[in-house]
Amino acid sequence: MQAFLLRAAMISLALFVAGCGAAPVDRDPAVSQSEIRALAAAFEDLAPEVDPEEAARAARIAITYPLELRALYEVEDGPVLHNTKVNTGLKPRGLCWHWAQDMERRMRQEGFETLALHRAVAPPRNLFRLEHSTLIMSASGAPMEKGLVLDPWRMGGVLYWGPVTEDPRYDWLPRAEVLASKGYSIPAGAPNTLVPITRDAL
């Protein structure tokens, strides 16, 4: 009974917060070829060295793959309410870091040579915001601040993308930096593994 009441309370809170600012998800989002072309052009504009074929491939995956994840995650609601359903066991997956992790895994399968992947975390700006995670792609060799945010979480599988420094909602920091501030490090070659930082390493 207590578990049921806790779930109900969490969902009620999520509905309240969602009503304060989260847009409802599109029930049947369509793939926009013009959006794919626009993102491909944005990738190419990152640096002259970016391969147009890689830019086009990355753009297509960035926009279409989140819709596959949306189905796997069983997304039916806005991100805040879906988070609550995941945390209470009603949905299998779909927290922001799940989206970022699965997007990174998919992009790494492509073996891009002129584009680089970065994981980033944004601290909450106020009490009504949660810490947020995303994937960023830049030209190879460029810092993440020069890249593009690829965030499918905030619109329930419909990709938000744009320059890191122009994101209206989040102030992005390198994921490794945020984790280090919490006492964790990421081993080389294992981006989804966290290791506690020992006193000897400080």
GUMITI-717313 format. One line per 5 residues: number of its first residue (from 1); their letters; for each residue x, y, z of N, C-alpha, C. Coordinates in steps of 0.2 Angstrom, whole numbers. Each point is the difference from the previous one (the first is absolute). Layout:
NUM> A> X Y Z X Y Z X Y Z | ...
END
This chain:
1> MQAFL> 4 -6 0 -4 6 0 4 6 0 | 6 0 4 4 6 0 3 1 -6 | 2 -5 -4 4 0 -6 -5 3 -5 | -6 -2 0 -5 3 -4 -1 7 1 | -1 2 6 -1 8 2 6 4 -2
6> LRAAM> 6 -3 0 6 3 -2 0 2 -7 | -2 -6 -4 0 1 -7 -5 5 -2 | -6 0 3 -5 5 -2 2 7 2 | 4 1 5 2 7 2 5 2 -5 | 5 -4 -2 5 2 -4 -3 1 -7
11> ISLAL> -5 -3 -3 -3 1 -6 -4 7 0 | -4 1 6 -3 6 1 5 6 0 | 5 -1 3 5 6 0 3 1 -7 | 1 -6 -3 3 1 -7 -5 4 -5 | -7 -2 1 -5 3 -4 0 8 2
16> FVAGC> 1 2 6 0 7 2 6 3 -3 | 6 -3 0 6 3 -3 -1 1 -7 | -2 -6 -3 -1 0 -7 -5 5 -3 | -5 2 4 -5 5 -2 3 7 1 | 6 0 3 3 7 1 4 2 -5
21> GAAPV> 2 -5 -5 4 2 -5 2 -5 -5 | -1 -6 1 2 -5 -5 -6 -1 -6 | 3 0 -6 -5 0 -5 -2 -8 -1 | -7 -1 -2 -2 -7 -1 4 -3 -6 | 1 -6 0 4 -3 -6 -5 -1 -6
26> DRDPA> 3 0 -6 -4 -1 -6 -1 -8 0 | -7 -1 -1 -2 -7 0 3 -5 -6 | 1 4 -5 2 -4 -6 5 4 -4 | 6 2 3 5 4 -4 2 -3 -7 | 1 5 -4 2 -3 -7 7 2 -1
31> VSQSE> 4 -3 -4 7 1 -2 0 6 -5 | 3 5 1 0 6 -4 7 0 -4 | -1 -1 -7 6 0 -4 4 6 0 | -4 6 0 3 6 0 4 2 7 | -3 -3 5 4 0 7 6 -4 0
36> IRALA> 0 -6 -4 6 -3 0 5 3 -5 | -2 4 -5 5 4 -4 2 5 4 | -4 4 4 3 5 4 5 -2 5 | -1 -5 3 5 -3 5 6 -2 -4 | 0 -3 -5 6 -2 -4 4 6 -2
41> AAFED> -4 6 -2 4 6 -2 3 3 6 | -3 -1 6 3 3 6 6 -4 2 | 0 -7 -1 6 -4 1 5 3 -4 | -1 0 -7 5 3 -4 3 6 2 | -4 5 2 2 6 2 4 1 6
46> LAPEV> 1 -6 4 4 0 6 8 1 -2 | 2 -3 -6 7 1 -2 0 -2 -7 | 5 3 -4 1 -2 -7 2 -7 -1 | 3 -3 5 2 -7 0 -6 -5 0 | -6 2 3 -5 -5 1 -2 -3 -7
51> DPEEA> 0 -7 -1 -2 -3 -6 -8 1 -1 | -2 2 -5 -7 1 -2 -4 -7 1 | 3 -5 -2 -3 -7 1 -1 -2 7 | 5 2 4 -1 -2 7 -5 5 3 | 0 6 -2 -5 5 3 -7 -2 -2
56> ARAAR> -1 -2 -6 -7 -3 -2 -2 -6 4 | 5 -4 1 -2 -7 4 -1 2 7 | 4 4 3 -1 2 7 -7 3 1 | -2 5 -5 -6 3 1 -6 -5 -1 | 1 -4 -5 -6 -5 0 -1 -4 6
61> IAITY> 6 -3 3 -1 -4 6 -2 4 6 | 2 7 0 -2 4 6 -7 1 0 | -3 1 -5 -7 1 -1 -5 -6 0 | 2 -5 -3 -4 -6 0 1 -5 5 | 6 -1 3 1 -5 5 -4 2 7
66> PLELR> 0 6 2 -4 1 6 -7 -2 -1 | -3 0 -6 -7 -3 -1 0 -7 1 | 5 -4 -1 0 -7 2 1 -1 7 | 4 5 3 1 -1 8 -7 2 3 | -3 5 -3 -7 2 3 -5 -6 0
71> ALYEV> 0 -4 -5 -4 -6 0 3 -5 5 | 6 -1 1 3 -5 4 -1 2 8 | 0 7 1 -1 2 6 -7 1 2 | -5 -1 -5 -7 0 1 -2 7 3 | 2 5 -4 -1 7 2 -7 2 -2
76> EDGPV> -4 2 4 -7 3 -1 -1 6 3 | 4 3 4 -1 6 4 6 5 -1 | 0 6 2 5 4 1 6 -2 4 | 6 3 -1 6 -3 3 0 -1 8 | -3 5 3 0 0 7 -5 -6 3
81> LHNTK> -6 0 -3 -4 -6 2 3 -7 -2 | 3 0 -6 3 -6 -2 6 -2 5 | 4 5 2 5 -2 5 -3 -3 6 | -6 3 3 -3 -3 6 -2 -7 -1 | -3 -1 -6 -2 -7 -1 6 -5 -1
86> VNTGL> 6 2 -2 6 -4 0 2 -1 7 | 0 5 4 3 0 7 -5 -4 4 | -6 -1 -2 -5 -4 4 -1 -7 -3 | 4 -2 -5 -1 -6 -3 -5 -1 -5 | -4 5 -2 -5 -1 -5 2 0 -7
91> KPRGL> 6 3 -1 3 0 -7 7 -3 1 | 2 -3 -6 7 -3 1 6 4 0 | -1 6 -4 6 4 -1 -2 7 -3 | 5 5 0 -2 6 -3 2 6 4 | 4 -1 6 3 6 3 5 3 -5
96> CWHWA> 1 7 2 5 3 -5 6 -3 -1 | 3 -3 5 7 -3 -1 -1 -7 -4 | -6 -3 0 -1 -6 -5 0 3 -7 | -3 5 -2 0 3 -6 7 1 -2 | 4 4 4 6 2 -2 5 -7 -1
101> QDMER> -1 -4 5 4 -6 -1 -1 -4 -6 | -7 -1 -2 -2 -4 -6 2 3 -6 | -1 7 0 2 4 -6 8 0 -1 | 4 0 5 7 -1 0 2 -6 -3 | -3 -6 3 2 -6 -3 -2 -1 -7
106> RMRQE> -6 2 -2 -2 0 -7 5 4 -5 | 2 6 2 5 4 -4 7 -3 0 | 2 -3 5 6 -3 0 1 -6 -5 | -6 -3 -1 0 -6 -5 2 3 -7 | -1 6 -1 2 3 -7 7 1 -1
111> GFETL> 4 0 5 7 1 -1 2 7 -3 | -3 5 1 1 7 -3 7 2 1 | 3 2 -5 7 3 0 1 7 0 | -5 4 -2 0 7 0 -5 3 5 | -4 -4 3 -4 2 6 2 -3 6
116> ALHRA> -1 4 6 2 -3 6 -6 0 5 | 0 -5 5 -6 0 4 2 2 7 | -4 4 4 1 2 6 -6 -1 5 | 1 -2 6 -6 -1 4 0 7 5 | -5 2 1 -1 7 4 -5 -1 5
121> VAPPR> 0 4 6 -4 0 5 -2 8 2 | -6 1 1 -2 7 2 -3 0 7 | 3 4 4 -2 1 7 -7 3 0 | -4 -1 4 -7 3 0 1 8 2 | -4 4 -4 0 7 1 -4 3 5
126> NLFRL> -5 -4 2 -5 1 6 -3 -6 3 | -4 1 5 -3 -6 4 -4 -4 -5 | -3 3 -5 -5 -4 -4 4 -4 -6 | 6 1 0 4 -4 -5 4 -5 3 | 1 -5 -4 4 -6 2 7 0 -4
131> EHSTL> 5 -3 3 6 0 -4 -1 -4 -6 | 3 2 -6 -2 -3 -6 6 -2 -4 | 0 -6 -4 5 -2 -4 -2 0 -7 | 6 0 -4 -2 0 -7 7 -2 -4 | -1 -1 -7 5 -2 -4 2 7 -4
136> IMSAS> 6 1 -1 2 6 -4 5 -3 -6 | -1 3 -6 5 -2 -5 3 6 -3 | 7 -1 -1 4 6 -2 4 -3 -6 | 4 5 -3 5 -2 -5 5 -4 4 | 3 -4 -4 6 -4 4 5 4 2
141> GAPME> 2 0 6 5 4 3 -2 6 3 | -6 2 -1 -3 6 3 -3 -1 7 | 0 5 4 -3 -1 7 -8 0 -1 | -3 -3 6 -7 -1 -1 -4 7 0 | 3 5 2 -3 7 0 -1 2 -7
146> KGLVL> 4 -3 -5 -1 2 -7 -5 -5 -3 | -3 -4 3 -4 -5 -3 -8 1 0 | -3 -5 -2 -8 1 0 -3 -5 6 | -4 3 3 -4 -5 5 -5 -4 -4 | 0 -6 2 -5 -5 -3 -4 -3 6
151> DPWRM> -6 3 1 -4 -2 6 -7 -2 -2 | -1 -6 0 -7 -3 -1 -4 0 6 | 3 0 6 -4 -1 6 -5 6 1 | 2 6 -2 -5 6 2 -6 0 -4 | -1 -3 -5 -6 0 -4 -2 -7 -1
156> GGVLY> 1 -5 4 -2 -7 0 1 -4 -6 | 7 1 -3 2 -3 -6 0 4 -6 | -3 6 0 1 4 -6 7 4 2 | 5 0 -4 6 3 1 0 7 1 | 3 3 5 2 7 1 7 0 -2
161> WGPVT> 2 4 -4 7 1 -2 2 8 -1 | 6 1 2 2 7 -1 7 1 3 | 4 6 -1 6 1 3 0 0 7 | 5 -3 3 1 -1 7 -1 7 4 | 3 5 -2 0 6 3 -6 4 -1
166> EDPRY> -5 -2 -4 -6 3 -1 -6 -3 2 | 1 -6 4 -5 -3 3 -4 4 5 | -7 1 -1 -3 5 4 -2 -3 7 | 1 -7 1 -3 -3 6 6 -2 5 | 6 -2 -3 5 -4 4 7 3 -2
171> DWLPR> 4 0 6 7 2 0 4 -6 0 | 3 -2 -5 3 -7 -1 7 0 3 | 2 -5 3 7 -1 3 2 -7 -2 | 6 -1 -1 3 -7 -2 -2 -5 5 | -3 -5 -2 -3 -6 5 6 -2 5
176> AEVLA> 6 -1 -3 5 -2 5 2 5 5 | -1 7 -1 1 5 5 -5 0 5 | -6 -1 -2 -6 -1 5 1 -6 4 | 2 -5 -3 0 -7 4 6 1 5 | 6 3 -2 5 1 4 -1 4 6
181> SKGYS> -5 5 0 -2 4 5 -4 -4 5 | -3 -6 -2 -4 -4 4 5 -6 3 | 6 0 -2 4 -6 2 1 -6 -4 | -2 1 -7 1 -5 -4 4 1 -6 | 3 -5 -3 4 1 -7 -3 -5 -5
186> IPAGA> 2 1 -6 -2 -4 -6 6 -3 -2 | 1 -7 0 6 -3 -3 0 1 -7 | 6 0 -3 1 1 -7 -3 -6 -4 | -4 1 -5 -3 -5 -4 -6 -3 3 | -2 2 6 -6 -2 3 -5 6 2
191> PNTLV> -3 3 -5 -3 6 1 -6 -1 5 | -3 -6 1 -6 -1 4 2 -3 7 | 6 0 1 2 -3 7 3 6 4 | -2 0 7 2 5 4 4 -4 6 | 6 3 1 4 -2 6 1 5 5
196> PITRD> -1 -2 6 1 5 6 7 2 0 | 1 7 1 7 3 0 2 -1 7 | 6 -4 1 3 -1 7 4 6 2 | 1 0 7 4 6 2 7 0 -3 | 3 -5 -1 6 -1 -3 0 4 -7
201> AL> -5 0 -3 -1 3 -7 -1 8 0 | -1 2 6 -2 7 1 6 4 1
END
